[in-house]
C-alpha cells in the first residue's frame, strides 16, 4: 500500500453507534485487511463482522473496492500536473476508495451517505480528525450529488482548503468508480496526455469496456468542471498484457 506513514496503520477500535458493542477490539491491521474487515463477513473476524455487517457485502464488493482504489491512484498519478496535489492527498484518496462502498453494510440506497457516517465513527488511528473528515467526504461524494457546501452542512463546516481537496479527490474517485462500472475489473491500465487544458485518458483492457467508458464520460463532467479542462476518454489501441 502506497504512502503509509512510517508503518502506522488503520484500526477500528470501537463500535459504530448503529450496531451492538464489539466484544473485543480489532487488532492493528494493514489497510487492505481493514478494507476486507469492513467489507466482507469472513475469516477469523467473522463473529465481529456478523455484528457489524449482517448482510449485503460480498467478495465482489471487495474486488471492486480494490480495483477502484488502484484506478483512483493511477488517475491521481497521470493527472498530477492538473490537480497539483501531493503524497498525503494521494493517501487520503486511497483510503476513501477502499472504503467508498462500506455503506452497503447498512443499505444500498444512500450507501454513499452511510459510508460517511461509518468512516467518521471509526477509529482511524493513522489520521487526525481533519484528515478523517476529508476521507469520509470523498467516500460520500463518490456518487450522487457533487460537493456543494451551500447544500451539505458537514461539507460547509470544513475549512476552505479541505473543501477544495474534497472536490478534487471526489472528482478522481467518481471517475475511478465509473471505470469499474460493471464491477468486473476490466480496466488494466490508464495512460494520460495533458495539453492546453485538455486531458485525454486512454484506457487499456483485454475486454470491451463500453459500459465503463460511458459511465466515466458521464462522471467525467464533474472532473472537467473541477479542473477546468476538457476531458476525453477512449479505449487504447493496444491490449494490456494478460
N, C-alpha and C positions, 0 to 999 in steps of 0.2 A: 504494500500500500504506500502510495507516494505521500511525502510531505508530513509524516508523523513528527511530533515534537519530542525529539530526544527519547523515543521509545514509549512516551506516555500513551495511554490507550483509553478507549471508550468504556464506560461502565454504566450499568443500570443497577442502582443500589437501593431504590425504594419503589414501592408500588405506585402505579399511576392511579389517581383517585377513583376512576370509574370501575376498578376491578378490586377483588378481595386482596388482603395483605399477602405478600410473599412470606413463606415460612422461613426462608433464609435468603441472604443477599447473593446476587450473582458475583462470581469472581471476576478479576480483571481479564479482559479478553481483547484479542485483536479486532480491528474494525470490521473485517469481513465476517468474523464469527458473531459479532454483535448483530450484524445485519441478519444473519441466519436466525439468531435467537429471537429477534424482533419480528421475523417474517415466517418462520417455519416451526411447526409443532413436531419436533423430532429430536433424537439424540439424548444425551444424558440430562438435559434440562426439560424433558418433556413434561414432567409434573408441573413445573412452574409455567411452562408455555401454555398448558391447557387451562390454567387460570387466567393467564394474560391474553392469550389469543385463542379463544374457544373454537372459532370457525374461520372459514373464508380465505385462509392463506395456504398456498401450496408451493411446491418446488419451482413451478413455472414462474411464480412471482419473484422468487429469489433470483432466478436466471435473468429475468427482465431487469431487476434492480441492479445486478452486476453489469449487465450489458449497458444499461442507461448510464451508469457511473463511468464505464470505460469510454463510451461515446462522448459524454459530457467533458471528460478530461481531454479527450482528443480535440474536441471543438475549442476548448479553452486554449490549448497549445497552438492550434493552427490559426486562431484569430487573436493572438496576443497583441499584435500591433493595433488592433481595433479597440479592444476593451481596456488595455493598459493596466490590468490587474497583476498581482504578484502571487508568491507561493502560498501565503496564508489564505487568500481568497480561493485559490485552487483547492486547498484542503477543505474549506467550507463547502464548496461545490461538490466535492467527492462524497462527503458525508450526507449532504442533502439528497444527492442522487441515490445513494444506497438506501435511504430511509423514506424516499418520497411516497411510496405506496403502503407504508405501515398502517395508514388509516383504514385499509381493507379489513383490519382486525376488528373494527367496530362496525363499519357498514360501507358498501360500495358508494352509495350516494353520499356526496360530500366528503369522500375519503381524504381529499386534499386538506380540508379543514380539520379533520380528525388527526391527520399527520402533524399539523401544527401543535395541536393540544398534547399529543403523545410525546413529541420531542421536547417541548418546553417543560414537561412534567417528569422527564427522566433525568437521572444524574449523569451528565456527560463531563466527567472529570477533566478531560483534556482541554476543555474550552471554558472561558468565562461567560458570564450571563449575556454580555453584549454579542458574543460570537454565537451562542446558542439561539438567540433571537434571530440572527441572520440565517442560520441553518434552517431553523423552523419555518421562517417566512419563505425561503427559497423552495423548500419542500411544499409548502402550502400553495405557492403560485406555479407549480409545475403544470397545472391545468386550471380551467375555469377563468374567471375574470383576471385581467392583468393587474399588477400592483397599482393601487390608487389611494394615496393617503387620505384624500377627502372622503372616501367611502369605507375605508378599513381602519378602525381605531387603533388596532395593535400596530399597524404599519405607521400610522401617524405619530405614534408615541416614540418611534425610533428617531435618532439623530439624522440629519440630512445625509451624512456620509454613509450611514447604514442603509438608508433608503436607496441611495444610488447603487450601492453594492448589491442589494437585493434585486433591483431591477436588472442589472447586468447578469448576475448569476442565474436568475429565473429565466431570462431570455435564452441562455445557453442550455439550461436543463429542459425547458419546453421543447427545444429543438432536438436534443438527445432523446428524450422520451418519445417524440414523434418518429424518430428514425428506428425505433423498435416497436412500431405501432402494432405489429402482429404478435409481439412477444415471442418471436421465433429466432432472435439473434441472427438475422440475415446479413446485417452490415458488418463487413470485415474490417474496413479501413476508410478513413476520410482524409482527403487532401484539400488544401485550400489555396486560393490565389486571391490576393488583395491588390486592387489597382484603382486609384482615383475614385474612392467612395463606392467601389463595387466589390462585393465579396462573392466569390464563386467557390462552392463546395462540391467536390467530386466524390461520390460515394461508390466504393468498390464492394462488390458482392458476387458470390457464386450463384446467386439466385435472382429472380425478378424481384425488384423492390418498388414496384409501382405504388403500392399502398403506403409504404414508408415515405416515399418521396412526396406523395400527395399530402400526407399529414404534415410533413416537415415544411412544405411550402405554405400551408395554412398557418402553422405555428410560427413560421419564419417572419410573418408580418410584424410580430412584436419585436423580434430580433432587429429587423430593419429600422423600426421606429426608435428603439433604444440606442442603436449605434449609428443612426443617421446615415444609412447606406442602402444600396440596392443589393438584394440577396438573390443569388441564382444557385439552384441545386440541380445536379444531373448525375445520372449513373455513369461511372467511368467506363472507358472503352476496354480497359484491362480487367481481367478477372483475378481477384485476390487468390493467392496460392492456398490450397487446402492443407 
